[in-house]
């Protein structure tokens, strides 16, 4: 996963609670039918987004660990071999 992709997912997750709170406020202000069900669905969606961010962070961190240019350079130059 690229840094750009990870940053997009992270930024989306950081903004989503505010957007969801705004939508919930509007739903209640306008007395939209099934407002409690919509609220619950949006809060569950926010939890799902949090889970996706946690997964993306783990994948991003593992990708950085797997590609270590210093270790690759040492391997190519024969350093670190005993």
C-alpha positions, 0 to 999 in steps of 0.5 A, spaced: 500 500 500 502 506 498 503 512 503 498 516 498 493 510 499 494 510 506 493 517 508 487 518 504 484 512 508 486 515 514 484 522 513 477 519 510 476 516 517 478 522 521 473 526 517 467 521 517 465 522 525 464 529 523 460 528 517 456 522 520 454 527 526 452 532 521 448 527 518 445 525 524 443 532 526 440 534 520 436 527 520 433 529 527 432 536 525 428 534 519 424 529 523 426 524 518 422 517 518 426 511 521 431 516 524 434 511 530 435 506 525 439 511 520 443 513 526 445 506 528 447 504 521 451 510 521 454 509 527 456 502 525 458 504 518 463 509 522 465 503 526 467 499 520 471 505 517 475 505 524 476 497 523 478 498 515 483 504 518 486 499 523 487 494 518 490 499 513 495 501 518 497 494 519 498 493 512 502 499 511 507 498 517 508 491 515 510 493 508 515 498 511 518 493 515 518 488 509 522 493 504 528 495 508 533 499 503 539 498 508 538 491 509 538 490 502 544 494 501 548 490 506 545 484 502 548 486 495 554 489 498 556 482 502 556 486 509 553 482 515 555 476 512 559 471 517 
